Amino acid sequence: MKKYLLLGITIIFLFSCNQKKKEIKQSDIKELSAYQPAVKNMDKLLSKYTEFELKTDISKFSSDEKLLLKHLINVAKVMDKLFWEEAYGQKDELLSKINDPKLKRYAIINYGPWDRLDGNKPFIKGFGPKPLGANFYPEDMTKEEFEKANIPDKESLYTMIRRDNNGKLRSIPYHNYFKRDIHYAADLLMTSSDLATDPDFKNYLRLRAKALKTDEYQLSDLAWLDMKNNKFDFVVGPIESYEDQLFGYKASHEAYVLVKDMEWSEKLKKFAKFLPELQKGLPVEAKYKTEKPGRDVELNAYDVIYYAGDCNAGSKTIAINLPNDEEVQLQKGTRRLQLKNAMKAKFEKILLPIADKLIVPEQKDMINFDAFFANTMFHEVAHGLGIKNTITGKGTVRKALKELHSSLEEGKADMLGLYMVRQLFKKGQLTGDLKDYYTTFMTSIFRSIRFGASSAHGRANLIRFNYFDEKGAFTRDAATGKYKINYEKFEEAMDALSNKILTLQGNGNYDAVKAFVKKYGKMSDTLKKDLDMLAAKGIPVDVIFKQGAEVLGI
């Protein structure tokens, strides 16, 4: 009897050990009754962010305009709910099992249990790595299975991939998958349009409501570009594909509620006319710059009063370049939106403190907000330069480079934005000292690298840092840990990296881009030490917002 009892215990022990070796699935974790933090110091994680109130002067708005803003904020809240589903799954299920208020706060900031500023490392016990495809695809789906699957619209920006009752993959359009919420948001947009006084804004809201219910966005994108005199703006829908790091195919829902700064917007109008000339002068072979950027390009400045969904997750956007539709861009151009109040917050609360710690004293004084604003603005403008379609017959750059597209495109925009600054400065269109723009740009590299490897912007800045380092664009004093820019070599590195990225995009060679990212996308021990020092000094990585109708006082 003892022998059989011992054998039974042994079998149970071995079975238990075997079970522990298995990777825990996210679906298994969801069965736990309560979630616990995977780190000891939640205050340290929360200190990565500094809070900022999103406000604007509402005294000049009528009662109908205030009600309009309320409706737009409510539509944005729907987009926030949809993004939770795309990024993680069921928000309420996760938050209901978190008793620690600080842990819950951090989960809300990150839209799930993975730290967006730390390479998506899980900060809740038991959770494994974040699925590269977020929640757009089944958890157990492989890349190979998806690529072999013969299903309609599988590469569409606007479909969720799920399994049918037989376990086979199928695609479900967003407007069906999220039907109830989409129809509610569309109805609110129609109500908002009734309150809008600007006819073009009214038309856009109506067309966008229809687009949400059909996933056909081109007509509303064109209508959005037709708006010229609108006091308010509303960016809404599934837009960027950063969250899908498996293929980069799926767009995430988000929204921005915006109030136009008419005075600043008027100042920016003059720059758009230079785009065709700047396209011709790009530092790359002629065959990579044959496309013509749309001439109907607008540069506007705004106070942003509400962020929701993808743009509110982790590092916050401070400038926008839309639409992303390549056909619309080539036909009509884009609108570049500078979010002035959010930009100012990042400059004062993050960039200046970083400069204090990492830039040599004799160059630190060259950093200023006007240069930061210009660099950020021309980054967005530069998305319209370069190339949208490969020259090798591989279709659009986005499709050819899959999940690598976003990082390379952000890197391109940074480099060509700086190229624009230099060219416009030479034409006398920008004031100050060119070194101001370069020094401010260099300091901002450190700011953006801190967004982490899971961020397209963070990855792009890390690649650029290593490339510039290789080219001698800066030196680091080992004794002080401070960086000094070599301005001549900095310009040479600018042009060399611009050429490299445009060539990679034009060729559409996925393997070549993968090798490039692998070579330059690694963080050195020295850089990590410097970034850790910034955290130890209490310099936040990014901002979180206190926002909404109550904050505005409406």
Secondary structure, DSSP 8 states (H G I E B T S, - for coil): -HHHHHHHHHHHHHHHHHHHHS---HHHHTTSSSB-BSSS-HHHHHTTEEEEE-----TT--HHHHHHHHHHHHHHHHHHHHHHHHHTS-HHHHHHTB--HHHHHHHHHHTSSEETTTTTEE-BTT-----TTTTTS-TT--HHHHHH---TTTT-TTEEEEE-TTS-EEEEEHHHHTHHHHHHHHHHHHHHHHH--SHHHHHHHHHHHHHHHHT--HHHHHHHHH--S-SEEEEEEE---TT--SSS----EEEEEEEE-HHHHHHHGGGGGGHHHHHHT-SS-GGGS-S---S--EEEEEEEEEEEEGGGSSS--SEEEE---HHHHHHH--EEEEEHHHHHHHIIIIIHHHHHHHB-HHHHTT--HHHHHHHHHHHHHHTTSS-SB-SSSS-BHHHHHGGGHHHHHHHHHHHHHHHHHHHHHHTT-S-S-HHHHHHHHHHHHHHHHTT-TTSHHHHHHHHHHHHHHHTTSEEE-TTT--EEE-HHHHHHHHHHHHHHHHHHHHHT-HHHHHHHHHHH----HHHHHHHHHHHHTT--SEEEEE-SHHHHT-
